[in-house]
Amino acid sequence: MGRKVVYSNEFKQSVVEFYKSHTMEDTAKEFSIPRSTVAYLIKLSGYKKGCAKVPMDLKHEACQYYDNHTAHETAAKFGISLPSLFVWRRELGYRNKSRGYNLYTEQLQPTVTKRERRNFVMTKAENGQLQGELMEIKLQYAVLEREFKQLKEAIMEAIQ
């Protein structure tokens, strides 16, 4: 069994900061530590290189767009990678077409349930669907609210 090396918090932070602007190999050479140690310290810090937070409504919009378009069309429109699209669909509960799901023929398939669902359990698919519907309702509400303001202004002008 090898010896255990304990690194200070300052050293760990400096490794992660250096890695943010350099490659894994450069970081390992700079600090004279193995690449696996660099990877471990980065993982501990929670930093992900090139990973930006994507808003939830954009994810839902892309997933819903994919229902009626191809994956390549969706990826091009939203500027995302295909794996990201498929991961989002899985995480948000949408069904992937690659698994035999076809939006247009789903209604023709017989519904077979292997086991009874409990009413109080919400699946990921139901949750994702409800979040998508909520987003659509919010958009409709915003449009109606804008139209209401316009009508109110028109009535106020007519009164004066």
DOLOLO-397294 format. One record per residue (C-alpha): residue number from 0; chain; x, y, z. Coordinates in pm, 1 decimal. Layout:
N
@k->NUM c->A u->X v->Y w->Z
...
This chain:
160
@k->0 c->A u->0.0 v->0.0 w->0.0
@k->1 c->A u->135.4 v->342.2 w->-104.0
@k->2 c->A u->172.3 v->641.3 w->115.9
@k->3 c->A u->-114.9 v->884.4 w->146.2
@k->4 c->A u->-42.7 v->1245.3 w->48.5
@k->5 c->A u->-247.8 v->1520.4 w->208.7
@k->6 c->A u->-277.1 v->1843.4 w->11.0
@k->7 c->A u->-362.7 v->2178.3 w->166.0
@k->8 c->A u->-679.6 v->2360.7 w->65.1
@k->9 c->A u->-471.3 v->2639.5 w->-90.2
@k->10 c->A u->-286.7 v->2388.7 w->-307.5
@k->11 c->A u->-614.8 v->2230.7 w->-419.2
@k->12 c->A u->-758.6 v->2570.4 w->-508.9
@k->13 c->A u->-448.5 v->2668.6 w->-703.5
@k->14 c->A u->-464.4 v->2342.2 w->-902.5
@k->15 c->A u->-830.3 v->2403.8 w->-993.9
@k->16 c->A u->-765.3 v->2769.5 w->-1083.2
@k->17 c->A u->-473.0 v->2672.9 w->-1305.6
@k->18 c->A u->-682.9 v->2400.8 w->-1471.5
@k->19 c->A u->-955.1 v->2653.3 w->-1562.7
@k->20 c->A u->-724.2 v->2809.4 w->-1821.3
@k->21 c->A u->-504.0 v->2509.5 w->-1909.8
@k->22 c->A u->-532.8 v->2142.2 w->-2004.5
@k->23 c->A u->-521.2 v->1847.0 w->-1768.4
@k->24 c->A u->-170.8 v->1753.0 w->-1888.0
@k->25 c->A u->-36.3 v->2107.2 w->-1838.1
@k->26 c->A u->-183.2 v->2120.8 w->-1489.4
@k->27 c->A u->-29.4 v->1785.8 w->-1393.6
@k->28 c->A u->313.2 v->1895.3 w->-1521.5
@k->29 c->A u->292.6 v->2236.5 w->-1353.6
@k->30 c->A u->221.2 v->2092.1 w->-1008.0
@k->31 c->A u->415.7 v->1763.3 w->-1054.2
@k->32 c->A u->118.5 v->1546.0 w->-965.3
@k->33 c->A u->-50.0 v->1263.3 w->-1157.7
@k->34 c->A u->-337.5 v->1341.3 w->-1396.1
@k->35 c->A u->-566.6 v->1124.0 w->-1183.0
@k->36 c->A u->-496.6 v->1348.2 w->-883.7
@k->37 c->A u->-575.9 v->1657.2 w->-1091.4
@k->38 c->A u->-900.9 v->1497.1 w->-1204.7
@k->39 c->A u->-987.6 v->1402.9 w->-846.0
@k->40 c->A u->-923.0 v->1755.4 w->-715.5
@k->41 c->A u->-1131.9 v->1904.8 w->-995.3
@k->42 c->A u->-1413.8 v->1663.2 w->-922.3
@k->43 c->A u->-1401.5 v->1752.7 w->-552.5
@k->44 c->A u->-1426.8 v->2122.1 w->-633.9
@k->45 c->A u->-1737.0 v->2066.6 w->-849.5
@k->46 c->A u->-1591.1 v->2259.1 w->-1143.6
@k->47 c->A u->-1690.7 v->2142.0 w->-1491.9
@k->48 c->A u->-1494.4 v->2284.6 w->-1781.3
@k->49 c->A u->-1711.2 v->2424.5 w->-2059.8
@k->50 c->A u->-2032.5 v->2340.6 w->-1880.0
@k->51 c->A u->-2277.0 v->2629.4 w->-1875.1
@k->52 c->A u->-2609.7 v->2632.9 w->-1693.3
@k->53 c->A u->-2895.7 v->2608.1 w->-1940.0
@k->54 c->A u->-3231.2 v->2756.5 w->-1835.2
@k->55 c->A u->-3502.9 v->2500.8 w->-1766.9
@k->56 c->A u->-3750.4 v->2666.9 w->-2004.5
@k->57 c->A u->-3499.5 v->2639.3 w->-2290.0
@k->58 c->A u->-3455.5 v->2269.2 w->-2215.7
@k->59 c->A u->-3832.8 v->2213.9 w->-2223.4
@k->60 c->A u->-3869.1 v->2417.9 w->-2541.8
@k->61 c->A u->-3598.1 v->2211.6 w->-2714.0
@k->62 c->A u->-3752.2 v->1885.2 w->-2594.5
@k->63 c->A u->-4097.0 v->1985.3 w->-2721.2
@k->64 c->A u->-3955.8 v->2107.2 w->-3052.9
@k->65 c->A u->-3790.9 v->1766.6 w->-3099.5
@k->66 c->A u->-4132.7 v->1595.1 w->-3082.6
@k->67 c->A u->-4219.7 v->1727.6 w->-3430.2
@k->68 c->A u->-3872.2 v->1772.5 w->-3579.5
@k->69 c->A u->-3554.9 v->1571.2 w->-3623.8
@k->70 c->A u->-3277.2 v->1566.5 w->-3369.1
@k->71 c->A u->-3039.6 v->1744.6 w->-3605.7
@k->72 c->A u->-3293.3 v->2020.9 w->-3674.8
@k->73 c->A u->-3347.9 v->2067.3 w->-3301.7
@k->74 c->A u->-2975.9 v->2072.5 w->-3223.8
@k->75 c->A u->-2911.9 v->2326.5 w->-3501.0
@k->76 c->A u->-3199.1 v->2554.0 w->-3394.2
@k->77 c->A u->-3103.0 v->2563.8 w->-3026.7
@k->78 c->A u->-2724.7 v->2536.5 w->-3072.4
@k->79 c->A u->-2686.6 v->2225.1 w->-2858.5
@k->80 c->A u->-2531.3 v->1882.8 w->-2904.7
@k->81 c->A u->-2737.7 v->1571.2 w->-2972.6
@k->82 c->A u->-2625.8 v->1397.4 w->-2650.2
@k->83 c->A u->-2736.3 v->1703.5 w->-2451.0
@k->84 c->A u->-3079.5 v->1690.5 w->-2613.4
@k->85 c->A u->-3120.3 v->1321.7 w->-2533.3
@k->86 c->A u->-2999.8 v->1366.5 w->-2173.8
@k->87 c->A u->-3243.7 v->1654.2 w->-2121.7
@k->88 c->A u->-3531.9 v->1448.4 w->-2258.0
@k->89 c->A u->-3444.7 v->1160.1 w->-2027.7
@k->90 c->A u->-3399.2 v->1384.3 w->-1721.7
@k->91 c->A u->-3719.9 v->1581.5 w->-1784.6
@k->92 c->A u->-3925.4 v->1271.3 w->-1855.3
@k->93 c->A u->-3973.8 v->1305.5 w->-2230.6
@k->94 c->A u->-3951.6 v->985.6 w->-2431.4
@k->95 c->A u->-3674.1 v->953.9 w->-2687.1
@k->96 c->A u->-3765.3 v->860.0 w->-3042.2
@k->97 c->A u->-3459.9 v->634.0 w->-3057.1
@k->98 c->A u->-3632.6 v->399.9 w->-2812.6
@k->99 c->A u->-3915.6 v->321.1 w->-3053.2
@k->100 c->A u->-4129.0 v->620.1 w->-2959.8
@k->101 c->A u->-4313.9 v->779.6 w->-3247.9
@k->102 c->A u->-4542.4 v->1072.6 w->-3173.4
@k->103 c->A u->-4766.6 v->1008.5 w->-3471.8
@k->104 c->A u->-4831.9 v->636.8 w->-3419.2
@k->105 c->A u->-4848.9 v->634.3 w->-3039.5
@k->106 c->A u->-5227.0 v->677.4 w->-3040.6
@k->107 c->A u->-5258.1 v->368.2 w->-3261.0
@k->108 c->A u->-5071.1 v->143.9 w->-3017.1
@k->109 c->A u->-5268.1 v->-56.8 w->-2761.1
@k->110 c->A u->-5219.2 v->61.5 w->-2406.9
@k->111 c->A u->-5072.9 v->-211.9 w->-2194.4
@k->112 c->A u->-4966.4 v->-153.1 w->-1837.5
@k->113 c->A u->-4744.7 v->-405.3 w->-1666.1
@k->114 c->A u->-4846.4 v->-292.7 w->-1321.2
@k->115 c->A u->-5097.2 v->-59.8 w->-1166.9
@k->116 c->A u->-4971.8 v->292.0 w->-1103.7
@k->117 c->A u->-5050.8 v->454.0 w->-777.0
@k->118 c->A u->-5232.7 v->784.2 w->-804.4
@k->119 c->A u->-5005.9 v->967.9 w->-562.2
@k->120 c->A u->-4680.9 v->877.9 w->-740.9
@k->121 c->A u->-4573.9 v->1117.7 w->-1014.4
@k->122 c->A u->-4333.2 v->976.7 w->-1267.0
@k->123 c->A u->-4056.4 v->1177.4 w->-1433.4
@k->124 c->A u->-4254.6 v->1171.0 w->-1757.4
@k->125 c->A u->-4565.7 v->1315.0 w->-1591.7
@k->126 c->A u->-4357.3 v->1576.7 w->-1412.1
@k->127 c->A u->-4182.5 v->1680.6 w->-1733.8
@k->128 c->A u->-4511.3 v->1694.4 w->-1920.1
@k->129 c->A u->-4670.9 v->1909.2 w->-1650.1
@k->130 c->A u->-4373.4 v->2145.3 w->-1647.6
@k->131 c->A u->-4399.5 v->2178.4 w->-2024.5
@k->132 c->A u->-4772.6 v->2251.4 w->-2003.9
@k->133 c->A u->-4708.3 v->2505.5 w->-1728.7
@k->134 c->A u->-4455.9 v->2682.6 w->-1949.1
@k->135 c->A u->-4711.0 v->2701.3 w->-2233.6
@k->136 c->A u->-4977.2 v->2837.8 w->-1997.4
@k->137 c->A u->-4735.7 v->3102.3 w->-1867.2
@k->138 c->A u->-4666.0 v->3212.8 w->-2224.3
@k->139 c->A u->-5038.1 v->3231.8 w->-2300.7
@k->140 c->A u->-5094.1 v->3429.1 w->-1979.1
@k->141 c->A u->-4825.3 v->3680.0 w->-2074.0
@k->142 c->A u->-4986.7 v->3731.8 w->-2416.1
@k->143 c->A u->-5332.4 v->3776.9 w->-2264.7
@k->144 c->A u->-5197.9 v->4015.3 w->-2002.6
@k->145 c->A u->-5034.6 v->4227.2 w->-2273.6
@k->146 c->A u->-5358.8 v->4232.6 w->-2475.8
@k->147 c->A u->-5553.0 v->4330.1 w->-2161.7
@k->148 c->A u->-5320.4 v->4625.5 w->-2102.7
@k->149 c->A u->-5364.1 v->4738.2 w->-2462.4
@k->150 c->A u->-5743.1 v->4716.7 w->-2434.8
@k->151 c->A u->-5737.4 v->4904.1 w->-2105.6
@k->152 c->A u->-5528.8 v->5181.7 w->-2260.8
@k->153 c->A u->-5763.4 v->5200.0 w->-2561.0
@k->154 c->A u->-6067.2 v->5229.5 w->-2330.3
@k->155 c->A u->-5897.3 v->5500.8 w->-2124.9
@k->156 c->A u->-5819.0 v->5694.6 w->-2443.8
@k->157 c->A u->-6177.4 v->5655.4 w->-2563.1
@k->158 c->A u->-6312.8 v->5785.7 w->-2231.5
@k->159 c->A u->-6094.8 v->6094.0 w->-2247.3
